[in-house]
Amino acid sequence: MNEMTNVIQTIPERLSKRMKFFISVGEYTDEIDFITDAVRRLIETKEKSVDQWTVKFEDLITDIPKTEKSEQELMEQAEIVRKDIWRKKYAGSAGQ
């Protein structure tokens, strides 16, 4: 059994019936055609609604190496960086 067959078998019954309807009226040739189109449309919708920065820098985001740091350690590190950036950008001009 391939992965697509596994996906098709796990679709909830209500959605499966809708998929089969669209196939029966000739909108799609088979389940794989339907699911491929559904995934493509979902990705297009997400790309339209997601932060443009994320789309623009997707390659950079996916190339970030994995870390052994905990979520708490990463949050603390991000806070330190955020404060440092704020200090460099705004603290020097305070009171001017």
Secondary structure, 3 states (H helix, E strand, C coil): CCHHHHHHHHCCHHHHHHHHHHHHCCCCCCHHHHHHHHHHHHHHHHHHHCCHHHHHCHHHHHCCCCCCCCHHHHHHHHHHHHHHHHHHHCHHHCCC
